[in-house]
Amino acid sequence: MQVMNRGPRHNLHQEKAQVTDWQATARRILGYIGFARGKLIIVFVLTIFTTAATIIGNRVNGIVVDQFLKASKLHLLYVICLVLGVMYLLSAVFTYFQNAVTVKVAQKASADIRRDIFSNLQRLPMRYFDTHDNGDVMSRLTNDVDNINTAMMQTFVQLFTGIVSVVGMGAAMLVLSPLLTLIALAASGLTYLFTRAAAKVTQKAFMTQQEALGALNTQIEESVSGKQVVQLFDHEADTMATFNQTNARYTHAAFIAQSVSSFIGPVNNGTNNLAYLAITAAGAFSILTGSSTITVGIIFTFLIYLRNFTGPINNVLNLINTLQLSLASAERVFEVIDEQPEKDVPEAVSVKTTTGHVEFEHVDFAYEPGRQILHDINLVAEPGQTIALVGATGAGKTTIMNLLTNLYPLQSGRVLLDGRDVTLIRREDLRHLITVVQQEPYMFQLSIRENIRLGRADATDDDVVLAAQRAHADGFIRQLKDSYDTVLAENAHNISQGQRQLLSIARAFIAEAPVLVLDEATASIDSNTEADVQRAMTGLMKGKTSFVIAHRLSTIRHADQILVIDDGRVVERGTHEELLKRNGAYAALYNSQFDQH
C-alpha cells in the first residue's frame, strides 16, 4: 500500500519579500485612526499653536539681536523674555498633550488591527493553516502589529508637526529672505531625491527581514512544542544547528535592512549642514557688501527657521527604518485580514436536526491541483449504523471525515446528510450535528470542567460529570487536587496523554450530536482503559450514526460496515466476518496485527 500525506503541510506556503502598493498600505493604516478625527483635529490645532509660538519667538529673538541689544533697552528685553518664556512653557504643555493623545489613538488603532486579524483567523478555512507556518501566523499577529503600533506612536505627532512646521517655517523663511530660502529649498530637494531612491531599497530589505523573523518564530515554536521529542532522541545539537542557521538568516536580513536605512540619516544631516554653511556664507557676503537688507538678526532667525524646517523632515527620515518596517509589517498583517474567510454559500440553509443518514457519491478530492488524495469514494451510512474506516497511515481515512464536516471543498462528487449536500448546510449547524474526537486531543488552559463543556456551552455541571463518567474519566479527575476545577497547564502536560484523550471523548459525549466521528480515539489509551471506553461508546452510539477510524481492528469487529481504504480508494467493504472470508486486504491487515502478538 502506498503511504500518502495526511495533508498539504509538506509544502508550506513560502512568503515572498515582494514590495507591492505601499501607498495603499499606508492609507489602510490611516483608515484605522478615522475614529479619532476629533482628537486629531485637537492635535492639529495644538501643533499650529506650538509652531506659531516657535516662529514668533525666533523672529523676536532676531529682532532683539538687531535692535534691543544695540539700544540697551533692557527693561523691554526682560518683558519680551518673560512673554517668550510663557509661550515656550505653553508649547511644552501642548506638546505633552499631543503625545498623550497620539499614544491613545495608536493603541486603539493597534487593538482594532489585532482584533481584525484574529477575527479573520477564526474564520479562515483549514487550507490556510495547512499551508502557512504557525510561527509565521503568530509573528503577524504579535510582532507585526507591534511594529505598526510603534510607528504610529513615534511618527504620528511628527507627521502633524512636520506638515505644519514645513509650511509655517517655509513661509516665514520666504518672508525673511527669498535668496536664502532658495538655497534651503535646493538642499531639501537633494534630500528628497536621495531619500526616495533609498526607500526603494529599504522597502524590500525590511520585507525580507520580517519574513525571516516569521521563519525564526516558526523554528522557536516548533522547538519549544517538541522539546520532549528533541531530548528523547538526543536531537539537541541538530536542533541548535538548525536554529543557528535560521537565526543567522534573520540576523543578516536585519543587518542589511538596518544598515541601508541607517545610511539615510547621516547623509541627510550632512546635506543640511552644507545648507547651513551656504546660508551663513551667503548672508555674511550680503552684509559685508551691503548688497541686500539681510542683517545678523535675520541670518540668526533664518538658521533657526531652517533647523525647524528641516528638523521634522529629518526626524521622519531618521525614522525611515521604523516606517519601512511598519509598512512591511502592515502588508503582512493585511494579507491575513484580506484572506477570504470560510463562508456559507448563499443558498445554505439552517438544519438543526438530522436522522444521521450519510452518503458519499463519487467523491474526488485533492489538497493541491495535480495531487489527488481521494478517488471516487462511495459509501452509505444508514441512521444508527457504525461505519469503520481502516487502512495504512496516510491512506485518506481522516480526509474522508474532513469532507463530511465540510472543512475542505470537493473537486467532484457530493457528500450528503439526510439527502442534503453538506455544502448547502450552514457550517455552524453542520458542526453541531457532527462531533469529532481527534487522534491528537487538544486541551486549552482552562479548568477540566470548562474543557469538557466546550462540547456544549449550555451544559450543566451535572452534565459535565455524567459525560466524564461515560468516558471513564471521572475517576482520575476526582483524584486531582482541585477535581473538575483543576486548570490544565499549557499543552495539558500536567495530565497524561491517555487522560487527555479521555477528556476529549467526554467533550464529544456532552455534545450529544447525532453523528459521531472517532478518529483513532483510543490510540493513546491502554488496553484496560480502552475496554471500558469501548463499552461506554457502544451505549453512547446507540441511535447515532458513527464513523470509526481505527488501526486496532479488534475494536471494530461489530461495525455494521467496514471500508478498507488504500491510496485514496475503497478497495474492500463489508462486515468483519465477510471481509475475513474474502481473505483480501482486510484479512491481511487483521492477521498481521495478531501475528505481531
PyMOL commands that set and color helices and strands:
alter all, ss='L'
color gray80, all
select helices_A, chain A and resi 8-11+22-31+34-71+74-123+126-130+134-176+178-225+227-232+236-262+264-289+296-318+320-338+397-404+422-424+427-433+448-453+461-470+474-479+483-485+490-492+497-511+527-540+553-556+576-582+585-596
alter helices_A, ss='H'
color red, helices_A
select strands_A, chain A and resi 358-368+371-381+386-390+412-417+420-421+434-437+515-519+545-549+561-566+569-574
alter strands_A, ss='S'
color yellow, strands_A
deselect
rebuild
show_as cartoon
